[in-house]
Amino acid sequence: MFWKSDLGAKTIKQMKKTRKWLIYFEIFVVLTFFAVIFVNVTRSYTEPSLEFELGLEELIKEADQLYEIQDLPRALVKYWGIINKTGSQKEPKNLLHTRIRVSEIYFRSNWNKDALDHLTRAAELDRNNTDLRLLQGKLYKDNGQRELAAQEFLAVVNKDSTNFEAHYLLGVLFQGARQFEQAIDKYQQAIKYDRQMIHQPFELAPVGQLARLQLSRTYRQILQSYQSSDEESEKSDSDEIERIENQAITLLEDAVDINDKFVEARQELIGLLYKRASILGRGEGVRSYDQALDVYQQIVKLNPSEIDAWQWIGQIYRSFLDDPKAALEAYQEAYELESDVGILAEIETLKDEIKKMGLKEQ
């Protein structure tokens, strides 16, 4: 018993030492990052490099390119060099852009306090700049100050009604507050105005795609309120429920059509299609099975590795549409994805049926 206690004490002591070492290591990494920036910025003061013989616009272009490829430490050094170069010159437009970008880098690095402090300095140049207020809103939102964030985003759309990012972020705030009508309106505005669908740095997808995804989720949140009501009201609202379900699916289909590499939208679409196919499969008559088959075929087109969908295709062809050859092909696709004994049994049974019917396997 004493030996176990002694071992536990030693283990705890080692854990404390390890934790202490990790803290020191993290501090070292952060200090090293700042040291690199400091050395580079200081060098720009003491050793005027040839790059500063370039025009200011060219320097900003280089810094922006580093920012766009998310090389934040080097971009930060460049932007600080530009600030040092323009500090004594009258270049308010370029200086404002640069200061906002420095704030954005701090924000992307989760240094919100530094970002807000530096944004305050940028605001001295132009408080009503839309990029500045948009970033200010993001910082407030990230800090949980939703009302202040909304004020900033509203100020942006009041000045520029086509600013799709501000519309989208307002939609997110309204959705979070379960103000669904307002959220729907803002997401629709974001979709309307994001025509070019440019993929912005640090985002999963273009704003127009993100707005479609979130709008689909909003419709599904509305559906939950219908589904939680009693059966009598569900019957009276069945048409409305179907309409909303179709809208949710169509939005995800649009998002995937724009870019099929948007994995999040594709997976959510597949989930909704499984639900639709299940409902159709519970219907009566050949037409319901045909419709369910179409949906499962849509699923495997979106993701050919969906084993369940392949098996459902096989079952529908075999049990309801009397097409053993098509059923066999579907089960073989499923077996290639997973060597399951149950799937193999279906394949062998279908081969025997096809042989007895005098048909040839494709």
Buried (B, 14 or more C-beta within 10 A) or exposed (E): EEEEEEEEEEEEEEEEEEEEEEEEEEEEEEEEBEEBBEEBBEEBEEEEEEEBEEEBEEBBEBBBEBBEEEEBBBBBBBBBBBBBBBEEEEBEEBBBBBBBBBBBBBBBBEBBEBBBEBBEEBBEBBEEBBBBBBBBBBBBBEEEBBEBBBBBBBBBBEEEEEBBBBBBBBBBBBBEEEBBEBBBBBBBBBBEBBEEBEEEEEEEBBBBBBBBBBBBBBBBBBBEEBEEEEEEEEEEBEEEBEEBBEBBBBBBBBBBEBBEEBEBBBEBBBEBBBEBBEBBBEEEEEEBBEBBBEBBBBBBEBEEEBBEBBBBBBBBBBEBBEBBBBBBBBBBBBBEBEEBEEBBEBBEBBBEBBEEEEEEEE
